[in-house]
Amino acid sequence: MFDVKEREGTRRRHQVDSIVEGIGLNRMTENFEAGRTLIDDAVRVTDEQAMAMAQWLVEKDGIFAGSSSAVNCVAATKVALELGPGHRIVTLLCDPGTRHLSKFWAKAGTVGNKTDTKLVDVLHTDGS
């Protein structure tokens, strides 16, 4: 999502420092501007959280998701935990894992044999 701290000309980090392609927005596009009033908030998700969620989705639900879908699931989970019971959270699984084999899944690594992973572990993944 657009963030004033990340606007064009003020970036403090390298343009492509994320394993997740196409995430973030450093300029205002006409499409974004048209829907901007519909956006309540944006949630920051690390590459490590996205990779951990993608692995968790395969191992727990059998869903081979791509990087954008994994980011969406991390953000939806964070929002759900913040709001608590009695709320409905909706997200999209917008890309399959097969489209991200050479970059995202190559770094995320293999899956399987992690039957004890809990969702809270995914959210607290920080790459260390």
N, C-alpha and C positions, 0 to 999 in steps of 0.2 A: 504494500500500500504506500501511497505517497506520505512522506514524512518531511516536514520543513527542514529538519536537520540533514536530510539526504538530498535536498533539491540540487538541481544541476548547478555546477560551479562551486559547490560547497562540500562535496563528498570528501570524507576523511579516509575512506577505504578504497581499495581497488575496485574497479567496475565489475569484474567477474571473479570475486573472491568466494563465491558460493558454488557448491556442487549442484545446487538446485537451479536449473536454468529458467530464466524468464520471471523470476520472483522479484518483487520490488518495483518501484517506479521512481525514476529520478527526473521525470519531466511530466508535465500535465498534457495529456492527450485529449482530443475531442471526446472520445468514448468515455474516458474516466471522468471528465468534467460533466458529461451528461448525467452520470449516475452518482456523482459525488454526494449529493444531498441524501442519498439512500444509505450511505455508509455510516454506521454508528462508531466503529472503532477499528483498529488494526492490531494484530497480535504478532509479536516478534517470535520467530521460531529459528533455532540454530540448525545448521546442517546435521549436527550430531543427533538432535531430537528427531529430525526428519528421517534419518537413516534408521534410528532405533524404532521409530513408529512403523516404517516400511517393513522391517524385519518382524515386528510384533504382529502386524496385520497378516503376514504370510503364515506365521507360526500359530497364531491363535484363531484366525478367521479364514485362512486359506485364500486371502485376497492379495494378488500380486500387483501392487499399486506402483505408480510412478512417483517421482519426487514431489510434484505439485499436489497430488492426492495425499501424500504423507504429510506435507506441510498443513494442508487443510484439516486433516484429522488431528494433528497436534493442537492446532489453534482451536478447533471445536471442543476438544477435550479440556483445554485450559479454561475456555469460557464456561463449559458445563460445570466444572468444579468450582469456578468462581460464583456462578449463579445459584448453584445448589439444586436440590430436588424441586420438582414442580414446574420445570421449564422445558421447552422443546428447542433443541439445537439442531440445525440442518446444515449439512455441508455437501460438497460435491466430490466424487471421485472422478477427476477429469482426465486422468491419463493412466494407461496401463504400464506395468513394469517393463514390458517388452520394448517400449520406446526409449528406455533409459538403461539398457544393458551395458553400453560401453563406458558410460561416465558414472552415473549415480550408483547403479548396482555393482559396478566394478569396485567402487570405494566402499559401499555398504557391506560387501562381503557375502559370505554364504549364510544360509539360514538352516535351521533345524537343530534339534536336540537342546533347545532352550525352553524347556517346559515350565520353568519356575519364574520366568520374567513376568513382572507385574507392570501394569500401566503406569503406576507412579514412578517406577524405575525409568521408563521411557521419557517421562516429562522432566526428570532430574538429570538426564544425560547432558554432560557439558563438554565432552571431548577429552577430558583429562583421564 
